[in-house]
Amino acid sequence: MSRTTALCSAARCGGTLAFIALGSNLAEPANQVTRALVELARLPHTRLIARSSLYRTAPVGYLDQPDFINAVASVETMLPPRALLDALLGLEHAFGREREFRNAPRILDLDLLLYGDLVLHEEGLTLPHPRMHERAFVLAPLLEIAPECVIPGRGPAETFLARCLNQSVERIAA
């Protein structure tokens, strides 16, 4: 049994354990991420299981922007992967997310990282998230709430965090 399956069984869920990355660097980013965590718990057929501390991280890609506040949450959901992603995109929109250009500053970014042990490649949705293993701002908070997490098709998340030591990640709040 994989770690994600074990976590789901421990939670006695009737759904699937999914992990979601949250980030913001506009309009009081810590407040945006905290509010988004509350809204995740309100998604239909979904229950918030755990949330990481908040982390301050340097931007990746487009560097001329403020630092980000990031976190990771685990949810138990009955929603299929596409419906969960659509719900996340709906939350981004409700928060005022605009997609001006790749890696632009944003009021809220929600990424579906893992959905159980599912490996999926379809238009607009790849699971596990295709770059999560390269990003300390995802791996550090993920490992805080799921220390033995295994990224399907890749391996233990902790081995990838060790490869991201050059990325700035600072834990700021529980």
N, C-alpha and C positions, 0 to 999 in steps of 0.2 A: 504494500500500500504506500503510495507517495505521501509526502509531507502535506500537500494541499488536501488530499483526500482524508488524511488523518485529522487535520485541523477541522475539516467539515464534519467528520464523524464526531469529533469531540464536541462540536457545537450542536450536535443532534439536529442537523438541518435537513429539511426536506428539499433543499435546493442545492445550488452550487456555490462554492466559496470563490469569490472573485476579489482581485486586488486592483485598486484604483489609485493613480497618482494625481495629486492636486498641486497646483502652482499658481502664483500670482506675483506680479511686480508693479501693479498700479492700484491707486485708490485704497490705501491702507491694506497692503497685501495680507498681513496676518489676519485681519478682520475678514477679508474675502475668503480665505481658506477655511477659517473657523465657521463662517456662515455656510460655506459649501458642504462642510461635514454634517451640519445640521440637516441640510437639504438632502444629502445622500440617504440619511436615515428615514426620510419621508418618501423615498421612491416607492412606487407600488410593488408589492410582492418582494420586498427587499428589506433586510435588517442589517444595520451597522453592527459589526462584530468587534472591531478594534480600530484604533487610529493611532498613528505615530505622534511623536513630538513634532513641533514645527522646526524647520531647518532653513537657515539663510544660505543661499547658494549663489555663486557667480553665474551670469548668463552664459549660455552655450550657443555657438553659431554667430548670431548678431550680438556683438559685444557692447555697443554704444547704447546701453540701457541700464536701468537700476537692477540691483540684485533681486533675486526671487525669494519668496517664502514658499517652501515645499512641504508636503506631507504625503503619507500613503495611508489608505484606509482599506480594511477588508470588510466585505459585505457577504451576506448569505442571500442569494437571490433565486427566485423562481423564473425570472426573466431570461429568455434565451440571449445569447451574446449580442446579436444585432439590436434587439430591443433595449438591452442595457446600454449599449453604445449610444443609441438614439436618445435615451433618457439623459445620458451625460451631456450630449451635445445640446439638448434642450435646456439643461441647467446652465451651461456656458452662455447660451443665448439670453436666458432670463437675467443673468448677471451683467449682460451688456458686452459680451465678448465680440470683438471685431477682428477679422482676419485680414489685416492690411498687407502683410508679406510674411514669408517664412521666418520663424523665430522672432517675430515682432513682440514688443511689450504687450502684455495682456492682463486683463482684469481677472480672468480665471481660465485655467487650462485643466481639463480633466482627461486623463488617458486611462483606458482599460488596459491594464498590464497583463493580468492572468485571469483565466476563467477556468477554474479547476485545472485539469491536466490537458485541456484542449489545445491542440495545434491546428490552426486554421489560417488559410490564406484565401481571402475573397476581396472583391472590390471594396475598398475603404475600411477593411478590418483585417488585421493580422494579429494572431495570438500565438505565442506570447508577443507582447509589444516588441517590434523588431529592433529597437535601440535600447531597451531597458538595461541590458547587460553592459552597456557602455557608459552609463550615467550614474555617477555617485549620488546625485540628488534624488534618484529613484531607489537605488540599492540601499543606502544608509537607512532611510525611514522604513523601507520594506523589511530589512533584517531586524530592525527594532521590534516589529510586531510579529514577524515570522522568521526567527533566527535560523531555522533549518530549511528555509524555502529552497526548492529546486525549480529552476526554470526549465520547463519541458523542452527537450531536444538540445539543451545546452549544458545543464549541470547545476551544482550548488551556487546560489546567488553570492555567497560569501567569497568564492574564488574570483568572481568578477569585480567585486568591490575592491579587492586587493590590487587589481589592475588599474584602478581609477584614483590612485593616491595623488595625482597631480591636479585633481579637481577640488576646488574649495567648497567644503560643506561644514556648516557650523550648527550644531543643535542649539536651539534657543529656548524652547519651552515644551513642557509636557502636554 
